[in-house]
């Protein structure tokens, strides 16, 4: 069959015999290689053409670099439009524009192409024949399509690289059959002259503009009788020019629907906006199936597999993929760029290098706009649209980690030349421009995506303000915690909520203070005040580690009140720790508060010392501390404060195996918390649930595990409902023990795994020492049980805790067929294990 000599699509005609291309009746400048490439793609338009095949066609018998192909594809897209040639990642290219059917020029070379585009009323639009898959956007797609159906002007608003263009294109594709005059894609990113917006739309759609009228009005008149969809992409740099054009169309062309993408709304009267968020990332405890369905993971897997067909998502690769997606905030552009690096680095190498994200994420498909080909370029584009004051506030907010309030932002960003009102105005602009996210109903909390924050920190470093702003940030954090701590007896629920969300700012400030350019004195003050922040997040283990970094800074010259606060924080964070010094820290705090005659804080220090003493079975120290604390307690103190004494009394009695005595203490703790607030606010409800679990714990160890199981299940379910799963470690541990005692060994193992993951946050994973070897023995894994006992004995000795009867008790289920010599050897082997190895003996999948 003879090959066609002419091809026509839109106003473009290819003459294969004469080897030239005409656009709008005029010859186009196109090099020989570009022409050969275009002809090859058009002739094979029914399929994807691989890069190797194109290289053989365009450069026969020559060895050239793949970059030459990309250059020619770029030249064709510049001539024909960005959607003329689709890139199929990992496979090649495909011609994506529809060819005219039965066109006279296709069979008669003497028939000249039309000198101008056909009228809009007979054209179907210029959308590509197909687009890339859209991941994790089903709800957004449905919502934006609904808005376009209902309103004349709809904007998709979001940060650079968030996926606005992909969503808008998918919406336009899904709706194009509803518009008899076509769905039209107008790319405005490259347009720098706002006066040309109307003309650019007219030229794309194929209508003329009356020369004697304003362009916006002329366009509205030209489209007044049409029914079409206009998708205006990347409008953020032309807002002042785009707004009057779309308003003219809305008012004078009722059949036109307009879909806009921008980092900022147009602020037009008839505009309905949809703010696009990031893709969903897996929860830490998500199953493989759930994680695989998250939009961020699905996108990463598809792009990584396209770049490297050897890549597959497995149980082994999932943790790294999930971490990469989470640390990139679920930003589609960042995820695509990261996935492109999988062939070079592998997913583990990618995870390890994420701190170098701006150097790492530089790959990009040539279909992507130049400013989106690297993550830095996308952010630089957004940053360049800011005013001078907005740029200052933006970079200073890079010091804030995890989020901030308006007041916090004002205190961090303001200075002698930029007052708090100016910061307020700039923050509003940053939210409008999608560089700062506002979250929450009522009084919002703000944050920068971590990738955006990393760029802001780079800007801060380049400005020379880094040290000054980080110091200011740390001072603001200290002032905030001191203000909250001043009312420690008030039990203000709003204060509790602040403690819970400020952990990232505390962490960042402590890291700066401990660094070479930091301020250790300021850091020690912050460490002393950070107690409740760590407790509110069940982050005692991390908190203790960070706080103890400043222990050398507590000297005889330290003001006694500050030293007392510091030692109390160390002790409180160490209630569940293996760190033997925390016990003595509580004694130091008590001595200092006794000297300072601060009754409430002395009460607190004594309770902590009693609790640690009970855990260490040092009842000679615990009992006097309880007695002194009880003598200090006042009936007018808030009930939750007095519940702390009941908690310590429960711990001491429980560890002394006085279970009948322990149960009333736990019940008193629950009653005091329940009575504290008839409105049952979340913080009180949480404390009450934990106390209910403590009551059930007495049944677990007092010989009634079946009675405890439904209570513990209910408590854990309620903690999950309250969003406080992180606090459930001890409840899950006791549930596992109760299940073991009732013979439900398989579920006990499942619960023990969850307990270990939760308890590590609190630094109390060693409470599992008694459960795990007995559970292993119950399941017939006798040697593993004895090895674990060896690890537990060594670790307890390092804690300064000796329990000569532990081995006999923990190995009770191990049969006598394991001789004492063999047990001794197995214990020695266990003593040499790391924590991960030891716990893995019992808890690993398949164990």
C-alpha positions in Angstrom: 0.0 0.0 0.0 1.3 3.4 -1.0 2.1 5.7 1.9 0.0 8.9 2.2 1.8 11.9 0.9 -0.1 14.5 3.0 -1.3 14.6 6.6 -3.5 17.3 8.1 -4.3 18.0 11.7 -5.9 21.3 12.7 -4.4 24.1 10.6 -1.2 22.1 10.1 -0.3 20.2 6.9 2.6 17.8 6.3 3.8 17.3 2.7 5.8 14.1 2.8 6.9 14.4 -0.9 8.1 18.0 -0.7 9.4 17.5 2.9 7.8 20.7 4.3 5.2 21.6 6.9 2.7 24.5 6.7 1.0 25.9 9.8 -1.9 28.2 9.0 -1.0 28.2 5.4 2.5 29.4 6.1 5.7 27.3 5.8 7.2 26.4 9.1 10.9 26.4 9.9 11.7 22.8 10.7 15.1 21.0 10.4 15.5 17.8 8.5 15.9 15.6 11.6 12.8 17.2 13.2 10.8 16.6 10.0 11.9 12.9 9.8 10.9 12.5 13.5 7.5 14.1 12.9 6.8 12.0 9.8 7.8 8.8 11.7 5.5 9.6 14.6 2.5 10.6 12.3 2.9 7.5 10.2 2.9 5.3 13.4 0.3 7.3 15.2 -1.7 4.2 16.2 1.0 3.1 18.6 3.8 4.1 20.9 7.1 4.3 19.1 10.2 3.3 21.1 13.2 5.6 21.4 15.4 3.0 19.8 13.1 2.7 16.8 13.0 6.5 16.4 16.8 6.8 16.7 17.1 4.2 13.9 14.7 6.0 11.6 15.9 9.6 12.2 19.7 8.8 12.4 20.1 5.6 10.4 23.4 3.9 10.8 24.6 6.5 13.2 25.3 6.2 16.9 23.9 9.3 18.7 23.0 10.1 22.3 19.3 10.0 23.3 19.5 13.7 24.2 19.4 14.4 20.4 16.0 12.8 20.2 14.7 14.9 23.1 15.9 18.1 21.5 14.0 17.3 18.3 10.9 16.4 20.3 11.2 19.7 22.1 11.4 21.6 18.7 8.2 19.8 17.5 6.3 20.6 20.7 7.3 24.3 20.4 5.9 24.3 16.8 2.8 22.2 17.3 2.0 22.7 21.0 2.9 20.9 24.2 0.4 18.1 23.8 1.2 17.2 20.2 3.6 14.4 21.2 3.0 12.4 24.3 5.8 10.9 26.3 5.0 7.4 27.5 7.6 6.9 30.4 9.9 4.0 29.8 8.4 3.2 26.4 8.8 6.0 24.0 6.6 8.7 22.2 3.3 8.8 20.5 1.7 11.4 18.2 -1.3 12.6 20.1 -3.2 15.0 17.8 -6.2 13.8 15.7 -5.7 13.8 11.9 -8.4 15.2 9.6 -10.3 12.4 7.9 -11.2 12.3 4.1 -9.4 15.7 3.7 -9.1 16.6 0.0 -5.5 17.7 0.6 -4.7 14.1 1.7 -5.3 12.8 -1.8 -4.7 15.9 -3.9 -1.5 17.7 -3.4 -2.8 20.6 -5.5 -5.5 21.5 -3.0 -4.0 24.1 -0.6 -4.7 23.9 3.1 -7.1 26.5 4.5 -5.4 29.8 5.3 -7.0 30.0 8.7 -8.4 27.7 11.3 -11.9 26.4 10.9 -14.6 28.1 13.0 -15.0 27.0 16.6 -18.5 25.8 15.9 -17.2 22.9 13.9 -14.1 22.0 15.8 -13.7 19.5 18.6 -11.0 21.2 20.6 -7.2 20.6 21.0 -7.0 18.3 23.9 -4.6 15.4 23.5 -6.0 12.0 22.5 -4.9 10.5 25.8 -3.3 11.6 29.0 -1.2 10.0 31.7 -3.0 8.1 34.5 -4.3 10.2 37.4 -3.5 8.7 40.8 -5.3 9.4 44.1 -7.5 12.1 42.6 -10.9 10.4 42.1 -12.6 12.7 44.6 -11.0 15.8 43.2 -11.9 14.8 39.7 -15.6 14.3 40.6 -15.8 17.5 42.6 -14.2 19.8 40.0 -16.3 18.2 37.2 -19.4 19.0 39.3 -18.3 22.6 39.8 -17.7 23.0 36.1 -21.2 21.7 35.4 -22.7 24.1 37.9 -20.7 27.3 37.4 -19.2 29.3 34.6 -15.8 29.9 36.2 -13.9 27.3 38.3 -10.3 27.5 39.5 -8.1 24.7 40.7 -5.7 26.3 43.2 -2.6 24.8 44.8 1.1 24.9 45.2 3.5 24.4 42.4 3.9 20.8 41.4 0.8 19.7 43.3 -0.9 18.4 40.1 -3.2 21.2 39.1 -2.5 20.8 35.4 -3.0 17.0 35.4 -6.3 17.3 37.2 -7.5 20.1 35.0 -6.6 18.1 31.9 -8.4 15.0 33.2 -11.5 17.1 34.0 -11.5 18.6 30.5 -11.1 15.2 28.9 -14.0 13.8 31.0 -16.3 16.7 30.0 -15.4 17.5 26.4 -18.3 15.5 24.9 -20.7 17.9 26.6 -19.3 20.9 24.6 -20.3 20.8 20.9 -17.8 23.6 20.2 -14.9 21.8 21.8 -12.8 21.7 24.9 -9.7 24.0 24.5 -6.4 23.9 26.3 -4.7 27.3 26.6 -1.2 27.2 28.1 -0.3 30.6 29.6 3.0 29.8 31.5 5.2 31.1 28.6 3.1 34.2 28.1 4.7 37.3 29.8 2.5 40.0 28.3 -0.9 40.0 30.0 -2.4 42.1 27.2 -2.1 39.1 24.9 -4.3 36.8 27.0 -7.5 37.4 25.0 -5.6 37.1 21.7 -3.9 33.9 22.7 -7.3 32.3 23.6 -8.8 33.6 20.2 -5.9 32.2 18.2 -6.1 28.8 19.9 -9.9 28.5 19.5 -9.8 29.9 15.9 -11.8 33.1 16.1 -11.0 36.6 15.1 -11.1 39.7 17.3 -12.6 42.9 16.2 -9.7 45.4 16.0 -11.7 48.4 17.2 -12.8 47.0 20.5 -11.0 46.0 23.8 -9.6 42.5 23.4 -11.7 41.0 26.4 -15.0 42.4 25.0 -14.1 41.3 21.5 -13.4 37.8 22.6 -16.6 37.6 24.6 -18.6 38.7 21.5 -16.8 36.2 19.3 -17.7 33.4 21.6 -21.1 34.6 22.6 -23.0 31.9 20.7 -20.7 29.0 21.4 -20.8 26.2 23.8 -17.2 25.3 24.7 -14.8 24.7 27.6 -11.7 26.9 28.0 -9.0 25.5 30.3 -6.5 28.3 31.1 -3.4 26.6 32.6 -0.8 28.4 34.8 -2.4 31.8 35.4 -0.7 32.8 38.6 1.7 35.3 37.0 -1.1 36.9 34.9 -3.9 37.3 37.4 -4.6 40.9 36.8 -4.8 40.3 33.0 -6.8 37.0 33.1 -9.4 38.2 35.6 -11.1 40.8 33.3 -11.0 38.4 30.3 -12.8 35.6 32.1 -15.3 38.0 33.7 -16.2 39.4 30.3 -16.7 35.8 29.0 -18.8 34.9 32.1 -21.1 37.9 31.6 -21.4 37.9 27.8 -20.8 34.3 26.7 -23.2 32.1 28.7 -22.3 28.9 26.8 -18.7 29.1 27.8 -17.3 27.3 30.8 -13.9 28.3 32.1 -11.5 26.1 34.1 -8.4 27.9 35.5 -5.3 26.5 37.2 -3.3 28.9 39.3 -1.4 29.0 42.6 -3.7 31.8 43.6 -7.4 32.5 43.0 -8.4 35.1 40.4 -10.6 36.8 43.0 -13.3 37.2 40.4 -16.8 37.7 41.6 -18.2 34.6 39.9 -15.2 32.3 40.7 -15.7 29.0 42.5 -12.3 27.5 43.6 -11.2 24.0 44.5 -8.0 24.0 46.5 -5.9 20.9 45.6 -4.1 19.1 48.4 -1.2 16.7 48.3 -1.6 13.0 47.5 -2.4 10.6 50.4 0.5 8.9 52.0 0.3 5.7 54.0 -0.2 5.8 57.8 2.7 4.2 59.7 0.5 1.2 60.6 -1.2 0.8 57.2 -1.4 -2.7 55.7 0.3 -3.5 52.4 -3.0 -3.4 50.5 -4.0 0.0 52.0 -0.5 1.5 51.4 -0.5 0.3 47.8 -3.8 2.2 47.2 -2.5 5.5 48.5 -2.2 8.0 45.7 1.4 8.9 46.5 2.5 5.3 46.5 0.6 4.4 43.4 2.1 7.3 41.5 5.6 6.5 42.7 5.3 2.8 41.7 3.9 3.6 38.3 6.7 6.2 37.5 9.4 4.0 39.0 8.4 1.0 37.1 8.3 3.0 33.9 11.8 4.2 34.5 13.1 0.8 35.7 10.9 -2.3 34.7 12.8 -4.3 37.4 11.2 -2.3 40.1 8.2 -3.8 42.0 6.5 -2.8 45.2 7.0 -5.5 47.7 6.8 -5.8 51.5 10.5 -5.1 51.5 10.4 -2.0 49.4 7.2 -0.6 50.8 8.8 1.1 53.9 11.3 3.0 51.8 8.7 4.0 49.3 6.3 5.1 52.0 9.0 7.2 53.7 10.0 8.8 50.4 6.4 9.7 49.7 5.8 11.1 53.2 9.0 13.1 53.3 8.1 14.6 49.9 4.7 15.6 51.4 2.8 13.6 48.7 3.7 16.3 46.1 3.2 14.7 42.7 6.0 16.6 41.0 8.5 15.7 43.7 7.4 12.1 43.7 7.7 11.8 39.9 11.2 13.3 40.0 12.2 11.0 42.8 10.8 7.9 41.0 13.0 8.8 38.0 16.0 8.3 40.2 15.2 4.7 41.1 17.3 3.2 38.2 20.3 5.1 39.4 20.0 4.9 43.2 17.5 2.2 44.0 14.7 3.0 46.4 16.9 2.6 49.5 19.5 4.9 48.0 16.8 7.4 47.2 15.6 7.3 50.8 19.1 7.8 52.2 19.7 10.9 50.0 16.4 12.8 50.5 18.1 15.4 52.7 19.8 16.5 49.4 16.4 16.7 47.7 17.1 19.8 45.6 20.2 18.2 44.0 18.6 14.8 43.8 15.2 15.7 42.2 16.4 17.1 38.9 15.1 14.6 36.4 12.0 15.5 34.4 10.0 14.4 31.4 10.4 16.8 28.5 6.6 17.2 28.5 6.9 19.1 31.8 7.3 22.8 31.7 10.8 24.0 32.1 10.1 25.5 35.4 8.8 22.1 36.6 11.7 20.1 35.4 13.3 20.4 38.8 11.8 20.8 42.2 13.9 23.9 42.8 12.8 25.5 39.6 9.1 25.1 40.5 9.7 26.7 43.9 11.8 29.5 42.4 9.0 30.3 40.0 6.6 30.6 42.9 9.0 32.5 45.0 9.7 35.0 42.2 6.0 35.9 42.2 6.2 37.2 45.8 6.7 40.8 46.8 9.7 41.8 48.8 8.1 41.7 52.2 6.4 38.4 51.3 9.8 36.9 50.4 11.2 38.0 53.8 8.3 36.5 55.8 8.4 33.3 53.6 12.1 32.6 54.3 11.8 33.4 58.1 8.8 31.0 58.4 11.2 28.3 57.2 12.5 28.3 60.8 9.1 27.0 62.0 8.7 23.2 61.9 5.5 21.3 61.8 3.2 24.3 61.8 2.6 27.5 63.7 -0.1 29.9 64.8 -0.6 33.5 63.5 0.9 34.8 66.8 3.8 32.4 66.5 4.5 33.5 63.0 4.4 37.2 63.9 6.8 36.7 66.7 9.3 34.8 64.6 9.1 36.9 61.4 8.7 40.5 62.8 11.6 42.8 63.4 12.3 46.5 63.7 11.6 47.0 60.0 8.7 44.6 59.7 6.0 44.9 62.3 3.4 42.3 63.2 0.7 43.8 61.0 3.0 43.6 58.0 3.7 39.9 58.8 -0.1 39.3 59.0 -0.6 40.8 55.6 2.3 38.8 54.1 1.1 35.6 55.7 -2.3 36.2 54.1 -0.6 36.6 50.7 1.5 33.4 51.2 -1.7 31.4 51.9 -3.4 32.9 48.9 -0.4 31.9 46.7 -0.4 28.3 48.1 3.1 28.6 49.7 1.6 28.3 53.2 -1.2 26.0 54.1 -4.0 27.0 56.5 -5.6 24.1 58.3 -8.4 23.7 60.8 -11.8 25.4 61.4 -12.1 28.4 63.6 -8.6 29.6 64.5 -6.4 28.1 61.8 -2.9 26.7 62.2 -0.5 27.2 59.3 2.4 25.2 57.9 4.8 24.9 55.0 5.1 21.6 53.2 8.5 20.2 54.2 9.8 20.5 50.7 8.7 24.1 50.6 10.2 24.7 54.0 13.5 23.2 52.9 13.5 25.8 50.1 12.6 28.6 52.5 15.6 27.6 54.8 17.9 27.8 51.8 16.6 31.3 51.1 17.1 32.1 54.8 20.7 30.9 54.6 21.3 33.0 51.5 19.9 36.1 53.1 22.5 36.0 56.0 19.6 36.0 58.5 19.8 32.3 59.5 21.4 32.6 63.0 19.3 35.6 64.0 16.0 34.0 62.9 16.8 30.6 64.4 17.6 32.2 67.7 14.4 34.2 67.6 12.5 31.0 66.8 14.0 29.3 69.8 13.2 32.2 72.1 9.6 32.2 70.9 9.3 28.5 71.7 10.7 29.0 75.2 8.4 31.9 75.9 5.4 29.9 74.7 6.2 26.9 76.9 6.9 29.1 79.9 3.6 30.9 79.5 1.8 27.6 79.3 3.7 26.1 82.2 2.9 29.0 84.5 -0.6 27.7 84.7 0.3 24.1 85.3 -2.5 23.6 87.9 -5.2 25.1 85.6 -5.6 22.1 83.3 -6.5 24.3 80.4 -7.5 22.0 77.5 -6.5 24.6 75.0 -3.0 24.6 76.5 -2.9 20.8 76.3 -3.7 21.0 72.6 -0.9 23.5 72.0 1.6 21.1 73.8 0.5 18.3 71.5 1.2 20.1 68.2 4.3 22.0 69.1 6.6 19.0 69.2 8.3 19.8 65.9 9.1 23.4 66.8 10.5 22.2 70.1 12.6 19.5 68.4 13.9 22.1 65.8 14.8 24.6 68.5 16.6 22.0 70.6 18.6 20.9 67.6 19.7 24.4 66.8 20.5 25.2 70.4 22.7 22.0 70.7 24.5 22.8 67.4 27.8 24.5 66.9 26.1 27.9 66.2 23.4 27.4 68.8 23.0 28.7 72.4 23.3 26.0 75.0 22.0 28.1 77.8 18.8 28.9 75.9 18.6 25.2 74.9 18.9 24.1 78.5 16.0 26.4 79.5 14.0 25.0 76.6 14.8 21.4 77.6 13.6 22.1 81.1 10.3 23.5 79.9 9.7 20.8 77.2 8.4 18.1 79.6 4.7 18.3 78.7 5.3 18.5 75.0 6.9 15.0 75.0 4.3 13.5 77.3 1.5 14.8 75.1 3.0 12.9 72.2 4.1 9.8 74.1 7.6 10.7 73.0 9.3 10.2 76.3 12.2 8.2 74.8 13.1 10.9 72.3 12.4 13.7 74.7 14.7 12.2 77.4 17.5 11.8 74.8 17.2 15.4 73.7 16.8 16.8 77.1 19.9 15.0 78.5 22.1 16.5 75.8 22.1 19.6 78.0 22.9 17.9 81.3 26.5 19.2 81.3 25.1 22.7 81.2 23.4 22.3 84.6 26.1 23.5 87.1 26.3 25.1 90.5 25.8 28.5 88.8 22.5 27.4 87.3 19.6 29.2 89.1 18.0 26.7 91.5 14.5 27.1 90.0 15.8 26.3 86.6 17.9 23.4 87.8 14.9 22.0 89.6 12.7 22.3 86.6 15.4 20.6 84.5 15.8 17.6 86.8 12.1 17.2 87.2 11.8 17.0 83.4 14.5 14.4 83.2 12.8 12.3 85.9 9.3 12.6 84.4 10.5 11.6 81.0 12.4 8.7 82.5 9.6 7.1 84.5 9.5 4.3 81.9 13.2 4.5 81.0 16.0 2.1 81.4 18.1 5.2 82.4 19.1 4.7 86.1 20.0 8.3 86.5 16.3 9.4 86.1 15.7 8.0 89.6 18.3 10.3 91.1 17.1 13.2 89.0 13.7 13.0 90.8 15.6 13.1 94.1 17.5 16.2 93.0 14.4 17.9 91.8 12.6 17.1 95.1 15.5 18.5 97.2 15.6 21.7 95.2 11.8 22.3 95.4 11.9 21.5 99.1 14.6 24.2 99.5 12.6 26.6 97.2 9.4 25.8 99.1 7.4 25.2 95.9 4.8 22.8 97.3 3.1 21.8 94.0 6.3 21.0 92.2 7.7 19.1 95.2 4.5 17.0 95.2 5.1 16.3 91.5 8.8 15.4 92.0 7.9 13.0 94.9 5.2 11.3 92.8 7.7 10.7 90.0 10.3 9.4 92.3 7.8 7.0 93.9 6.6 5.8 90.4 10.2 5.1 89.3 11.0 3.5 92.6 8.0 1.2 92.3 9.0 0.2 88.7 12.5 -0.6 90.0 11.1 -2.4 93.0 13.0 0.0 95.3 10.1 0.3 97.8 12.4 1.7 100.5 12.6 4.9 98.4 9.1 4.7 96.9 7.1 4.4 100.1 8.5 7.5 101.9 8.1 9.5 98.7 4.4 8.5 98.5 3.9 9.4 102.2 5.4 12.8 101.8 3.5 13.5 98.6 0.2 12.5 100.4 1.0 15.0 103.2 1.4 17.8 100.7 -1.8 17.2 98.8 -4.5 19.8 99.2 -8.2 19.2 98.5 -8.6 22.4 96.6 -6.1 21.2 94.0 -7.6 20.2 90.6 -8.8 16.6 90.5 -6.4 15.6 87.6 -3.5 16.9 89.7 -4.5 14.8 92.6 -5.1 11.8 90.3 -1.3 11.7 89.9 -0.8 10.5 93.4 -3.3 7.7 92.9 -1.4 6.7 89.7 1.9 6.5 91.7 0.2 4.5 94.5 -1.1 2.1 91.9 2.3 1.6 90.3 4.0 0.9 93.6 1.3 -1.6 94.8 1.2 -3.3 91.4 4.9 -3.9 91.3 4.8 -5.1 94.9 2.2 -7.6 93.6 -0.4 -6.2 96.0 -3.1 -6.4 93.3 -6.1 -6.1 95.6 -4.6 -2.9 97.0 -3.6 -1.6 93.6 -7.1 -1.8 92.1 -8.8 0.9 94.3 -5.9 3.3 93.5 -6.5 2.8 89.8 -10.2 3.2 90.3 -9.6 6.5 92.3 -7.5 7.7 89.4 -10.3 7.0 87.0 -12.9 8.6 89.2 -10.9 11.8 89.7 -10.4 12.2 86.0 -14.1 11.4 85.2 -15.3 14.0 87.8 -12.9 16.6 86.7 -15.0 17.8 83.8 -18.7 17.0 83.2 -18.3 18.1 79.6 -15.8 15.2 79.1 -13.3 17.1 77.1 -10.8 15.1 75.0 -7.9 15.5 77.4 -9.9 14.3 80.4 -11.5 11.5 78.5 -8.0 10.3 77.5 -6.8 10.3 81.1 -9.9 8.5 82.3 -9.5 5.8 79.6 -5.9 5.2 80.7 -7.0 4.9 84.3 -9.7 2.4 83.3 -7.0 0.4 81.6 -5.0 0.5 84.9 -8.0 -1.0 86.7 -8.1 -3.8 84.2 -4.4 -4.3 84.6 -4.9 -5.3 88.2 -7.2 -8.1 87.0 -4.7 -9.3 84.4 -2.0 -9.8 87.1 -4.4 -10.6 89.9 -5.7 -13.8 88.3 -8.7 -12.6 86.4 -7.5 -12.1 82.8 -10.8 -13.0 81.2 -12.4 -10.1 83.2 -9.8 -7.7 81.9 -9.9 -8.5 78.2 -13.2 -6.8 77.2 -12.3 -3.7 79.3 -8.9 -3.4 77.7 -10.4 -3.9 74.2 -12.9 -1.2 74.9 -10.2 1.2 76.3 -7.9 0.6 73.2 -10.8 1.2 70.8 -11.7 4.4 72.6 -8.1 5.6 72.5 -8.1 4.9 68.8 -11.3 6.9 68.4 -9.8 9.8 70.3 -6.8 9.8 67.9 -4.6 8.8 70.8 -3.4 5.4 69.7 0.1 6.4 70.5 -0.8 6.4 74.2 -2.2 2.8 74.2 1.1 0.9 74.5 0.7 -0.3 78.1 -3.0 -1.2 77.4 -2.0 -3.3 74.4 0.8 -4.9 76.4 -1.6 -5.9 79.2 -4.1 -7.2 76.6 -1.4 -9.4 75.1 -0.6 -10.8 78.6 -4.2 -11.4 79.3 -4.6 -13.2 76.0 -1.6 -15.3 76.7 -2.9 -16.3 80.1 -6.2 -17.4 78.5 -4.4 -19.5 75.8 -5.1 -17.2 72.8 -1.4 -17.3 71.8 -1.7 -16.2 68.2 -3.6 -13.0 69.0 -1.3 -12.4 71.9 1.6 -12.3 69.5 -0.2 -9.9 67.3 -0.9 -7.6 70.2 2.6 -7.9 71.5 4.0 -6.7 68.2 1.8 -3.6 68.4 2.7 -3.0 72.0 6.4 -3.1 71.2 6.0 -0.5 68.4 4.1 1.8 70.7 6.2 1.3 73.8 9.4 2.2 72.1 8.1 5.8 71.8 7.8 5.9 75.6 11.1 4.1 76.2 9.3 1.3 78.0 9.7 -1.6 75.6 11.6 -3.5 78.3 8.3 -4.0 80.2 7.8 -6.8 77.7 10.6 -8.8 79.3 8.2 -11.0 81.3 5.7 -11.5 78.5 7.8 -12.4 75.5 9.8 -15.4 76.8 6.7 -17.0 78.3 4.7 -16.4 75.1 7.5 -18.0 73.0 7.5 -21.0 75.3 3.7 -21.3 75.1 4.1 -21.4 71.3 6.8 -24.1 71.5 9.8 -21.8 70.8 11.8 -22.8 73.8 15.3 -21.9 72.7 14.2 -18.5 71.6 12.6 -18.0 75.0 15.8 -18.8 76.9 17.9 -16.6 74.6 15.5 -13.7 75.2 15.8 -14.2 78.9 19.6 -13.9 78.6 19.1 -10.5 76.8 16.6 -9.4 79.5 18.9 -10.3 82.3 21.9 -8.4 80.8 19.7 -5.3 80.1 18.2 -5.3 83.6 21.6 -5.5 85.1 22.7 -2.4 83.1 19.6 -0.6 84.5 20.8 -1.5 88.0 17.9 -3.9 88.5 18.6 -7.3 89.8 15.9 -9.9 90.1 17.3 -13.3 90.8 14.0 -15.1 90.4 13.3 -13.6 87.0 14.9 -16.4 84.9 13.1 -19.1 86.8 9.7 -17.3 86.4 10.2 -16.3 82.8 11.3 -19.8 81.8 8.5 -21.5 83.6 7.1 -22.9 80.3 10.4 -24.3 79.0 10.5 -28.1 79.4 13.2 -29.8 81.5 14.5 -31.4 78.3 16.6 -28.2 77.9 19.4 -28.9 80.3 20.9 -26.2 82.5 24.1 -26.3 80.5 22.2 -25.7 77.3 20.1 -22.9 79.0 23.3 -21.2 80.2 24.7 -21.3 76.7 21.5 -20.0 75.2 21.4 -17.2 77.8 24.9 -16.2 76.9 24.0 -16.1 73.3 21.0 -13.9 74.1 23.1 -11.5 76.2 25.2 -10.7 73.1 22.1 -9.7 71.0 21.1 -6.2 70.1 17.7 -4.9 71.0 16.4 -5.4 67.5 17.8 -9.0 67.3 16.4 -9.9 70.7 12.9 -8.7 70.2 13.0 -10.0 66.7 13.5 -13.5 68.1 9.9 -13.4 69.4 8.1 -10.8 67.3 9.4 -11.1 63.8 6.9 -12.3 61.1 7.0 -16.0 61.0 8.6 -16.2 64.5 
